[in-house]
Every structure is written in C-alpha cells, then in structure tokens.
Amino acid sequence: MRTEDGELVRQTLTGDQAAFAELVNRYRDAACGVAYHYLGGFDDAQDAVQEAFVHTYLHLNQLSDPGKFAPWLRRITANACADLLRRRGDRLVSLDEEEARAMSGSEQDPERLAARRVVRQALERLSEKTRLAVTLFYIDGYSQEEVAGFLEVPVNTVRSRLRRAKQKLREEMMDMVTDVLTEGKPDPQFTRRVVEEALRRAEESRKAHAAGDALRHYDEALEAVEKLPPDAEQQRLKMDVLYRKGAASWFPRGKEEVIKHYEQALAIAEALGDRQNQAIKLSGLGHAYASYNRQKAEEYYQKALKTYQELGDAQGQANCLKALGGQHFFAKEVAPGKRYIEQALPLFEEASSQEWVAVCRGILNLAAEVGEERFPKLIAWSGWCDVLEQQGDTVSFVSQPGFGWCERKEIPATLDINSVFYQVSSLNKFLDASVPIGGGWSGDAFSYSYQPLRATVTVKSASERVTVPAGTFERCLLTEHVTTESDLPDDAPEREKQLNRKVRCGTRRAWYAPGVGLVQLHVQQAEGAEAMIQLREFSVQGEGDDYLPLSIDNSWTYGWADILPEYVAKEVYRVAANVGDTWYLENWRYCMWEEVS
C-alpha cells in the first residue's frame, strides 16, 4: 500500500531516513524532468536535483502542508536551477556545449549524440508549459495524473498539452523523445547519493558545537544505513558512520564509547579486506588508548605503521611515527622520542603536511632547548601548530593539531592557562581591525557538554598603552572575549558542564600592538584560575601597522607575570609556513620547577 507524501514527510521529521529515501525515489525522476526543462542538460539537471533534495531535507520543517511535498519540491528544484544558471553566468547550456561535455566522456555513441541534438531542437519548438509536460510524461513514464499533481494543474490540461505536442512534433520523433529522456533519468544509485549528501549536510548544520545533536544524528544515520541493501557499499557506509560517531564521542561520552565504535569500524574494514581503512582504524584505536594504556596504544600504532608502509602511504606512516614518538616523550624518554619524530618529519614534508611539519619542528626545538637531563623535570610541555587564516583585516583561528603533556597535580593553575591564540579562539575569528570601537561579533562556541556555549567579542579601545618585558607599546588595540553557558537545557553529565566553567567560560582581554602582534593577554576563567601572559621577546620582519603581522619567521616569546621564582615557563611562536590565506605557526611551550639557590 502506497504511503501518502504527508506521512512520509512526518516520518522524516522524526528522524526516519528511510522515509526520506522513499520521497527521493518517488520524485527524483520528476524533479530531473523539471531541471532538464530549465537547464537543457542531464548532468546539470542531476546536480540541481541533488541540491534541491538536500535543501528539502534540511528545511523540511518549513513545509506548512506536508501533503504538498511534490509541488514544494518542484519550486525548490526550479530555484536550484536558477541558482546554477546564475553561477555560470545567467545562460542556458548551448547545444554545442552539451555535445562537447558529452564527447569528453569515455564511451559516447555519435548516433546518441545526434539524437540528443535533434530532440533538444524539437523540444525547444514547443511552448514552455507543453515542453515541461512532455519531459515529465516521457522521462520515466509518469501517468498523466501524476504529472498533473506535480504541476498543480488539472489532468485535462496535461492531456491537452501532450496532444498539442504530438501534433506539433512529427510522429516519428516521439520514440526518439522517449528514448533520449529515459536515457537521462537518474541512475539507481541516485537515491543513495542524495541520502548520503543530505546526511553530510545535516552533520555540518548540527556540528555547531552541539555534541548531543551530533551523536543523535549519527544514531539516525546508522538506523538509515541498516535499511539499505546489505552489500559491500552498505558496509562501507556503516563503517564510515561508526568511525565518525566514535570520533564525536570523546566529549561527552568518553574513551570507552570511542573504542567500541572504532573496533566495530575496524571489524568491517577487515571483513571487506580494505587495507587503507584498516590502517586508519588501527591508528584511531592507538589514539584512543594513548592516554591510559601505552602498551595497547603502541601495539595499534605499530600495526597501522606496518599497513601504511605496505600501502606506501607517507602521511599515514608519518602520523604513526609521530604518535609513537609522542608516547616516548610522555614517558620522558627523550632519545627514542626524538628518533621517531625525526623519522616522521621528512615523511610529513613529502606529504606536504605543513601543520605536522611545524609540530615536529616545535617538538625537536623544545627538546633541544630543555635537554635530555632537564626534560624529566618538566611538569608541562606541548608542541602545536596554530593554523590561522588571514583575510584582509580579519584573522581567524582554524585548528591546533599537536600534542603535549601536563602533570596537573603539580602545575599551578595559572600556568595551566596557555596557548594565547587558542585562548581567544572561542569564535574562531578573534581579530578584525575593521570593527569600530564598541562594535563586535558573537555566536556559538565549542562546548564539552551537549549545548554550545555563547561567546561575544567586543572591541574596547584602540589607544591602550601597555608595558611588558618586551617593551612599552602605544596605540594598542584591546578586545574583550566573554564566553558563557547556553540558556538551553543541557542534560550532559555535570563534569562536562563543570569543565566548561573551569576552562572555556570566562573573560579574556587581549592587547595587540601595531606592527608587533599580541603583547598581553589577561584570562579570568569563570570558575578557575586567572593569568596574565606577556610578550617577552619578538622578531618581526618589515614594517607595518598590522595588529598581527604574519610573515615567515616572525616569532613571539611569551611568559607569565607574577609566578613564583621556582617556576620556569615559556611559550614560543614562529610563523613556519604560508599557503594562500592560511598561516602555520609553530608553537611550543614548557613549564618546570627548579630549586632557587
């Protein structure tokens, strides 16, 4: 028994992905007919239809009458076609262009190309409304009643348009019209691709720092995958969702959930004989065990390394070697740690992995400065790469790959506040010189719990005078970053919410000197410590007034104000590489306790 459109819409809104797949199956050909009508090419038509279905999935709650899904989809498809036309310059694809595209394919039949041209020319002689009815009727044998429902016109109107079309086109053309339009309908994998793309877009929309929504989304995806035919492709999709769910489970569910999903994904990769994915999952399990079971972590990393070596994957090998080096550094075994990092470095360079090249160099520079004898005295150390994006007056924090270690029982809370650019990165964009005094920006911020935090950045002044160990600086820009808990209900464990209050929430005030960079940062955590981090040394190439001058080899060294003389703490940044708007900053720091004689 056919389920009504309205019921399928309601089921989709409750998270039933199979219901959405049924809607795609039901209307994909009709939507393709509409798109072909507007665009005149099957490849463009399928692109527009996929975009239209993704839009309907993400905005389904905006459909006031679920029973009107078909005409709503038709309008969205028309809009998707209009968008595509705008992107390529407000024009239809010419017949010559379509032939050129088709000829670039691997197995094109010249007779079929000629037929397409004749059919296109014939259809273009029809009126717009008649042409659309013909396209829908012949593209997959839709009944006249179905065409009428989709176009929201009476059945008699459809019959009349088809009759006029047959009269206008020579009778012998009709078989060719049917053949060509049927040839261009979506292939059997179209539904699967649309569902996958919809899930990907849904993941992005829910990825706005809301862990609970993300995990529920993955559960929905797993449920949908189970309803697909149990073939190799279904298993690959399931493996991918399980691994992604594991990665999303670090906060707030913890390492046990991560390991469970990673192991399930690995089992599928092994059953499929997929060596590349086996290596990825083995490496992921090594990472999951790294913080509490060194033996298991190294076992998985070594297995992954061997697999990557067999595959000739430089990036994969480098990741495993870097991780093994990290395990030795965590155990304060400097010599073997350095050997692994030194082996990883040229492989990262071969793979053009700028961020991990910077991390490796930072770790080696840290080890060289501290020395093997003093390294065991460290109570905290890290090597990161701060990836920043600069566009005009705006600088944003993109990511911070790397690793480190901290003995939290020994380190003062003040010194546990570190990594200056990370501290001001709640909203990614942390600097915008075009914003006037008193202006600012706000949005959702990363959270350890289910609900995102709320962050606001305000430009407070551009005339500050700041004195730090590196000197006295005039006309400094002052920005204030305030991060608070969400007003939305949050049923995450209390420890995650407490972690937000101690680490993420609070007020940060950052001072930037023109032509120098960040010279001072004051951090007041909501339920934690307070710290004043100041610039000690800097080296900046050239002249200019940028509040954060980014140029290769520019460097900044920071220290903490008002700490006991027994503690030695240092944080160093160096601009290591630049690709387009993206800048890679080598970042290493350490903290140790030494007796004062």
NORMOWO-V714304 format. One record per residue. PHI is phi in degrees with one decimal (none if undefined). NEAR is the number of other ideal C-beta (glycine too) atoms within 12 Angstrom. D_LAST is the distance of its C-alpha to the last C-alpha in whole Angstrom. Layout:
phi->(PHI | PHI)
near->(NEAR | NEAR)
d_last->(D_LAST | D_LAST)
This chain:
phi->(none | -71.8 | -81.0 | -65.6 | -55.9 | -58.4 | -69.1 | -63.0 | -62.6 | -63.6 | -65.0 | -62.2 | -65.8 | -87.9 | 104.9 | -82.5 | -68.1 | -64.3 | -65.6 | -65.1 | -59.4 | -65.0 | -62.9 | -63.2 | -58.8 | -70.0 | -120.1 | -63.1 | -69.9 | -64.4 | -63.6 | -64.9 | -63.4 | -62.0 | -64.8 | -62.1 | -58.1 | -83.6 | -101.7 | 77.1 | -146.9 | -69.8 | -63.6 | -62.0 | -60.5 | -66.8 | -60.8 | -65.7 | -66.3 | -60.8 | -61.8 | -65.2 | -66.2 | -62.3 | -61.4 | -63.1 | -62.9 | -76.8 | -121.7 | -62.1 | -69.6 | -89.6 | -79.7 | -69.2 | -119.4 | -55.1 | -70.4 | -100.5 | -59.2 | -60.6 | -65.0 | -63.6 | -62.4 | -59.8 | -67.3 | -65.3 | -63.3 | -61.5 | -65.9 | -63.1 | -65.0 | -61.8 | -62.4 | -64.0 | -63.5 | -64.0 | -64.5 | -102.4 | 104.6 | 54.2 | -148.9 | -81.4 | -70.1 | -73.9 | -61.6 | -63.3 | -63.3 | -63.7 | -63.9 | -63.3 | -62.5 | -64.4 | -66.5 | -77.1 | -73.5 | -84.7 | -135.8 | -105.5 | -92.1 | -55.7 | -65.8 | -67.2 | -63.3 | -64.2 | -62.6 | -59.4 | -63.4 | -62.8 | -63.7 | -58.8 | -64.1 | -66.6 | -63.9 | -67.8 | -80.8 | -83.9 | -67.6 | -58.7 | -65.7 | -66.9 | -60.7 | -66.1 | -63.3 | -62.3 | -60.0 | -66.8 | -68.1 | -99.0 | -66.3 | -151.3 | 67.6 | -60.5 | -71.1 | -62.4 | -65.3 | -67.0 | -62.0 | -61.6 | -63.6 | -67.4 | -89.2 | 58.7 | -133.2 | -63.5 | -61.0 | -60.1 | -65.3 | -63.2 | -58.2 | -63.6 | -65.9 | -66.5 | -65.1 | -64.5 | -63.5 | -64.9 | -68.8 | -77.6 | -87.1 | -61.7 | -58.1 | -68.2 | -75.0 | -64.9 | -62.8 | -66.8 | -58.2 | -60.2 | -61.5 | -67.4 | -68.8 | -65.7 | -59.4 | -89.3 | -72.2 | -59.1 | -76.0 | -60.5 | -84.8 | -60.5 | -59.5 | -61.0 | -65.2 | -65.0 | -62.2 | -61.8 | -67.1 | -62.5 | -64.3 | -63.9 | -65.7 | -62.6 | -61.1 | -64.0 | -68.9 | -96.1 | -84.2 | -74.1 | 65.3 | -114.4 | -62.4 | -61.1 | -62.9 | -61.3 | -67.3 | -63.5 | -61.6 | -65.9 | -62.2 | -62.9 | -63.4 | -62.9 | -63.0 | -67.3 | -61.4 | -62.5 | -88.9 | -79.3 | -56.6 | -76.5 | -111.5 | -62.3 | -65.4 | -62.9 | -66.1 | -64.8 | -64.4 | -62.9 | -58.0 | -64.4 | -66.0 | -60.5 | -66.8 | -65.3 | -64.0 | -59.5 | -62.4 | -80.4 | -90.7 | -53.9 | -122.7 | -109.5 | -88.4 | 99.4 | -65.2 | -62.2 | -66.4 | -58.4 | -61.7 | -57.9 | -71.6 | -63.4 | -64.8 | -63.5 | -65.6 | -62.7 | -59.9 | -67.8 | -59.8 | -67.5 | -64.0 | -81.2 | 69.6 | -90.3 | -67.0 | -61.2 | -72.1 | -60.2 | -62.1 | -62.5 | -70.5 | -62.2 | -64.1 | -61.7 | -66.5 | -59.1 | -64.6 | -64.6 | -86.0 | -56.5 | -82.1 | -143.7 | -145.0 | -60.9 | -60.8 | -64.7 | -60.3 | -65.9 | -61.4 | -68.8 | -62.3 | -66.0 | -63.4 | -64.3 | -59.7 | -61.3 | -65.7 | -62.8 | -63.6 | -64.4 | -84.3 | 70.7 | -95.1 | -65.1 | -61.8 | -62.9 | -60.8 | -61.8 | -60.5 | -68.6 | -63.0 | -61.3 | -66.4 | -65.3 | -61.5 | -60.4 | -59.7 | -70.7 | -64.1 | -58.6 | -86.4 | 61.4 | -99.5 | -67.9 | -59.5 | -66.2 | -60.9 | -61.9 | -60.9 | -64.4 | -64.4 | -65.2 | -72.4 | -72.0 | -55.2 | -65.2 | -70.2 | -63.7 | -64.2 | -62.0 | -85.3 | 55.6 | -92.1 | -59.1 | -65.2 | -81.2 | -61.5 | -63.9 | -61.5 | -61.1 | -64.2 | -63.7 | -62.1 | -66.8 | -66.3 | -59.8 | -62.4 | -67.4 | -71.1 | -76.4 | 85.5 | -64.6 | -70.3 | -87.0 | -55.5 | -61.9 | -80.8 | -64.6 | -104.2 | -164.5 | -157.9 | -163.3 | -134.3 | -130.0 | -126.8 | -85.1 | -93.9 | -116.5 | -122.2 | -115.7 | -133.2 | 63.2 | -85.1 | -104.9 | -125.7 | -124.8 | -88.9 | -97.6 | -164.4 | -146.4 | -70.0 | 145.6 | -157.9 | -168.0 | -147.6 | -148.7 | -95.1 | -66.8 | -72.5 | -105.3 | -81.4 | -61.8 | -58.0 | -60.4 | -76.9 | -78.4 | -91.4 | -150.2 | 61.1 | -60.1 | -72.7 | -64.2 | -60.7 | -104.0 | -102.8 | -52.0 | -106.3 | 66.2 | -71.9 | -118.3 | -145.4 | -147.6 | -68.9 | -83.3 | -78.0 | -72.3 | -59.0 | 92.1 | -86.2 | 176.2 | -152.7 | -150.5 | 169.3 | -75.9 | -128.9 | -55.1 | -137.7 | -81.1 | -102.1 | -73.6 | -99.0 | -66.8 | -81.9 | -117.0 | -129.1 | -136.3 | -114.6 | -125.3 | -83.7 | -92.1 | -163.7 | -130.2 | -136.1 | -79.4 | -112.7 | -126.8 | -115.2 | -135.2 | -54.5 | -78.9 | 139.4 | -107.7 | -126.5 | -101.9 | 54.0 | -77.6 | -84.9 | -115.1 | -118.2 | -119.6 | -113.9 | -118.1 | -121.1 | -130.5 | -73.7 | -71.9 | -80.9 | -76.1 | -59.1 | -134.0 | -95.9 | -69.4 | -55.0 | -59.9 | -63.5 | -69.6 | -67.7 | -66.5 | -62.8 | -58.1 | -66.6 | -82.5 | -113.8 | -91.8 | -78.7 | 137.4 | -125.1 | -119.5 | -119.2 | -119.1 | -110.8 | -119.1 | -94.6 | -58.2 | 75.7 | -121.0 | 125.9 | -72.3 | -107.8 | -156.9 | -138.0 | -111.4 | -119.7 | -125.4 | -73.1 | -60.1 | -132.3 | -144.0 | -93.5 | -127.7 | -147.8 | -120.6 | -107.6 | -128.7 | -73.4 | -101.9 | -143.1 | -156.2 | -141.3 | -123.6 | -82.3 | 74.9 | -123.5 | 163.5 | -113.9 | -60.8 | -72.3 | -141.2 | -71.1 | -105.8 | -152.5 | -53.4 | 77.6 | -58.4 | -143.1 | -140.7 | -120.2 | -117.3 | -139.6 | -105.1 | -82.3 | 58.4 | -107.6 | -63.1 | -64.0 | -70.6 | -99.3 | -114.6 | -139.1 | -153.9 | -135.5 | -121.6 | -122.9 | -142.5 | -71.8 | -96.5 | -159.7 | -146.7 | -132.4 | 63.7 | -86.5 | -99.3 | -120.9 | -113.6 | -106.2 | -66.7 | -139.5 | -136.7 | -151.5 | -153.0 | -142.8 | -141.5 | -112.5 | -131.7 | -67.1 | -94.3 | -77.3)
near->(4 | 10 | 20 | 20 | 31 | 22 | 20 | 32 | 34 | 23 | 25 | 35 | 25 | 18 | 24 | 25 | 38 | 25 | 32 | 43 | 32 | 27 | 40 | 39 | 26 | 28 | 42 | 40 | 38 | 43 | 52 | 46 | 44 | 40 | 46 | 45 | 42 | 32 | 38 | 34 | 34 | 36 | 26 | 31 | 39 | 35 | 32 | 41 | 45 | 36 | 33 | 40 | 44 | 32 | 30 | 42 | 40 | 26 | 25 | 33 | 14 | 17 | 28 | 13 | 14 | 25 | 17 | 22 | 41 | 36 | 25 | 31 | 45 | 33 | 24 | 34 | 42 | 31 | 24 | 33 | 37 | 22 | 22 | 31 | 23 | 13 | 16 | 19 | 11 | 11 | 15 | 24 | 30 | 19 | 23 | 17 | 22 | 30 | 24 | 17 | 20 | 29 | 19 | 13 | 15 | 7 | 10 | 18 | 16 | 13 | 13 | 22 | 25 | 19 | 27 | 35 | 27 | 25 | 38 | 36 | 22 | 29 | 34 | 22 | 21 | 27 | 17 | 18 | 21 | 32 | 34 | 37 | 39 | 40 | 46 | 42 | 37 | 39 | 41 | 29 | 17 | 34 | 18 | 26 | 19 | 25 | 38 | 27 | 28 | 40 | 34 | 17 | 23 | 16 | 21 | 15 | 22 | 30 | 21 | 20 | 31 | 32 | 18 | 20 | 32 | 25 | 16 | 22 | 28 | 16 | 13 | 12 | 27 | 23 | 18 | 27 | 36 | 25 | 21 | 35 | 36 | 25 | 24 | 37 | 30 | 34 | 16 | 14 | 22 | 29 | 32 | 30 | 26 | 38 | 38 | 32 | 29 | 35 | 37 | 24 | 23 | 31 | 29 | 17 | 19 | 26 | 22 | 25 | 31 | 31 | 37 | 31 | 29 | 35 | 31 | 22 | 31 | 36 | 24 | 33 | 36 | 30 | 24 | 35 | 33 | 19 | 23 | 27 | 16 | 15 | 14 | 17 | 20 | 24 | 27 | 26 | 33 | 33 | 35 | 32 | 37 | 36 | 39 | 32 | 34 | 35 | 31 | 32 | 28 | 25 | 30 | 30 | 28 | 22 | 26 | 17 | 24 | 34 | 33 | 21 | 36 | 38 | 26 | 28 | 39 | 34 | 23 | 31 | 33 | 21 | 19 | 24 | 13 | 25 | 24 | 23 | 33 | 33 | 34 | 35 | 40 | 40 | 42 | 41 | 39 | 40 | 35 | 34 | 27 | 34 | 23 | 17 | 19 | 22 | 15 | 23 | 32 | 32 | 22 | 35 | 39 | 26 | 29 | 41 | 33 | 22 | 31 | 33 | 21 | 16 | 21 | 16 | 26 | 25 | 28 | 39 | 35 | 37 | 38 | 43 | 39 | 50 | 44 | 39 | 39 | 40 | 35 | 31 | 42 | 30 | 21 | 25 | 22 | 29 | 19 | 23 | 34 | 31 | 20 | 34 | 39 | 25 | 28 | 39 | 31 | 21 | 30 | 36 | 22 | 19 | 23 | 17 | 30 | 30 | 36 | 44 | 33 | 41 | 43 | 43 | 35 | 42 | 44 | 29 | 29 | 40 | 34 | 20 | 23 | 31 | 17 | 21 | 13 | 21 | 28 | 20 | 24 | 37 | 30 | 36 | 43 | 37 | 48 | 38 | 41 | 48 | 37 | 41 | 28 | 31 | 19 | 15 | 20 | 24 | 39 | 29 | 35 | 27 | 26 | 32 | 31 | 36 | 34 | 33 | 31 | 27 | 21 | 16 | 10 | 19 | 31 | 27 | 25 | 27 | 40 | 33 | 38 | 39 | 36 | 44 | 41 | 39 | 36 | 41 | 32 | 40 | 34 | 30 | 32 | 40 | 39 | 27 | 27 | 19 | 24 | 15 | 18 | 13 | 18 | 25 | 26 | 22 | 21 | 28 | 38 | 32 | 36 | 33 | 35 | 30 | 30 | 34 | 40 | 27 | 35 | 24 | 37 | 26 | 32 | 28 | 21 | 25 | 17 | 29 | 18 | 32 | 18 | 32 | 23 | 26 | 19 | 19 | 29 | 19 | 21 | 34 | 42 | 34 | 42 | 33 | 43 | 30 | 37 | 25 | 32 | 28 | 11 | 19 | 12 | 26 | 15 | 30 | 19 | 14 | 17 | 28 | 29 | 22 | 25 | 39 | 24 | 25 | 34 | 41 | 32 | 32 | 29 | 42 | 34 | 42 | 42 | 40 | 37 | 26 | 25 | 34 | 44 | 49 | 42 | 41 | 42 | 35 | 39 | 25 | 27 | 24 | 19 | 23 | 26 | 26 | 35 | 30 | 43 | 35 | 39 | 24 | 24 | 30 | 22 | 31 | 18 | 14 | 11 | 18 | 21 | 27 | 36 | 43 | 31 | 37 | 24 | 22 | 21 | 31 | 31 | 41 | 31 | 37 | 32 | 39 | 25 | 18 | 27 | 18 | 13 | 18 | 28 | 27 | 38 | 34 | 44 | 40 | 44 | 33 | 33 | 39 | 30 | 21 | 19 | 11 | 17 | 26 | 37 | 39 | 49 | 40 | 45 | 42 | 44 | 39 | 38 | 31 | 24 | 18 | 11 | 9 | 5)
d_last->(88 | 86 | 83 | 84 | 81 | 80 | 79 | 77 | 76 | 75 | 74 | 71 | 70 | 69 | 67 | 70 | 69 | 72 | 74 | 73 | 74 | 77 | 78 | 76 | 79 | 82 | 81 | 79 | 83 | 84 | 81 | 81 | 85 | 83 | 81 | 83 | 86 | 83 | 81 | 84 | 82 | 81 | 77 | 76 | 78 | 76 | 73 | 74 | 75 | 72 | 70 | 73 | 72 | 69 | 69 | 71 | 69 | 66 | 68 | 71 | 70 | 72 | 75 | 77 | 80 | 79 | 82 | 82 | 80 | 82 | 83 | 79 | 78 | 81 | 80 | 76 | 77 | 79 | 76 | 74 | 77 | 77 | 73 | 73 | 76 | 74 | 71 | 73 | 75 | 78 | 80 | 82 | 81 | 84 | 87 | 86 | 82 | 82 | 84 | 82 | 79 | 81 | 82 | 78 | 78 | 79 | 82 | 84 | 88 | 90 | 93 | 90 | 89 | 92 | 93 | 90 | 91 | 95 | 93 | 91 | 94 | 96 | 94 | 93 | 97 | 96 | 96 | 92 | 93 | 95 | 93 | 90 | 92 | 93 | 90 | 89 | 92 | 92 | 88 | 89 | 92 | 91 | 94 | 95 | 94 | 91 | 91 | 92 | 90 | 87 | 89 | 90 | 93 | 97 | 98 | 101 | 99 | 97 | 100 | 102 | 99 | 99 | 103 | 103 | 100 | 102 | 105 | 103 | 102 | 104 | 105 | 104 | 100 | 99 | 98 | 96 | 94 | 94 | 92 | 90 | 89 | 88 | 86 | 84 | 83 | 79 | 79 | 78 | 74 | 74 | 74 | 71 | 69 | 70 | 68 | 65 | 65 | 65 | 63 | 60 | 61 | 61 | 57 | 56 | 58 | 56 | 53 | 52 | 49 | 51 | 50 | 53 | 55 | 54 | 54 | 58 | 59 | 58 | 60 | 63 | 63 | 62 | 66 | 67 | 66 | 68 | 71 | 72 | 74 | 72 | 71 | 68 | 68 | 67 | 65 | 63 | 63 | 62 | 59 | 58 | 58 | 56 | 53 | 53 | 53 | 50 | 48 | 49 | 48 | 44 | 44 | 46 | 47 | 44 | 44 | 47 | 49 | 48 | 48 | 52 | 53 | 51 | 53 | 56 | 56 | 55 | 58 | 60 | 59 | 60 | 63 | 64 | 63 | 60 | 58 | 56 | 56 | 55 | 52 | 51 | 51 | 49 | 46 | 46 | 46 | 43 | 41 | 43 | 41 | 38 | 36 | 37 | 39 | 37 | 40 | 43 | 41 | 41 | 44 | 46 | 44 | 45 | 49 | 48 | 47 | 50 | 53 | 51 | 51 | 55 | 56 | 54 | 52 | 49 | 47 | 48 | 46 | 43 | 43 | 43 | 40 | 38 | 38 | 38 | 34 | 33 | 34 | 31 | 29 | 29 | 28 | 25 | 28 | 27 | 29 | 33 | 32 | 32 | 35 | 37 | 35 | 36 | 40 | 40 | 39 | 43 | 45 | 44 | 44 | 48 | 48 | 47 | 45 | 43 | 40 | 39 | 39 | 36 | 35 | 35 | 33 | 31 | 29 | 30 | 28 | 25 | 25 | 25 | 22 | 20 | 21 | 22 | 19 | 17 | 20 | 20 | 17 | 19 | 20 | 22 | 24 | 28 | 30 | 33 | 36 | 37 | 41 | 42 | 45 | 46 | 50 | 51 | 49 | 47 | 44 | 44 | 42 | 44 | 41 | 38 | 38 | 35 | 33 | 29 | 28 | 25 | 24 | 25 | 24 | 20 | 21 | 21 | 24 | 24 | 22 | 25 | 27 | 27 | 30 | 31 | 35 | 35 | 34 | 37 | 40 | 42 | 45 | 44 | 45 | 42 | 43 | 47 | 47 | 51 | 50 | 51 | 49 | 49 | 51 | 49 | 50 | 49 | 50 | 49 | 46 | 44 | 44 | 43 | 46 | 50 | 50 | 48 | 46 | 47 | 45 | 46 | 45 | 45 | 45 | 44 | 43 | 44 | 42 | 39 | 36 | 33 | 29 | 27 | 24 | 27 | 29 | 32 | 35 | 38 | 41 | 39 | 41 | 39 | 41 | 40 | 40 | 42 | 42 | 44 | 46 | 49 | 52 | 54 | 54 | 51 | 52 | 49 | 47 | 44 | 41 | 42 | 43 | 40 | 38 | 40 | 39 | 35 | 35 | 38 | 39 | 38 | 37 | 36 | 36 | 35 | 35 | 37 | 37 | 40 | 40 | 36 | 36 | 34 | 31 | 30 | 31 | 31 | 31 | 33 | 34 | 37 | 35 | 32 | 29 | 28 | 26 | 26 | 26 | 26 | 27 | 24 | 26 | 30 | 32 | 36 | 39 | 42 | 43 | 44 | 44 | 43 | 41 | 39 | 40 | 41 | 41 | 40 | 36 | 36 | 32 | 30 | 26 | 25 | 22 | 21 | 21 | 19 | 17 | 14 | 11 | 10 | 13 | 14 | 18 | 21 | 25 | 27 | 31 | 33 | 37 | 38 | 42 | 45 | 48 | 50 | 49 | 46 | 43 | 40 | 36 | 34 | 31 | 28 | 24 | 21 | 19 | 16 | 13 | 9 | 6 | 4 | 0)
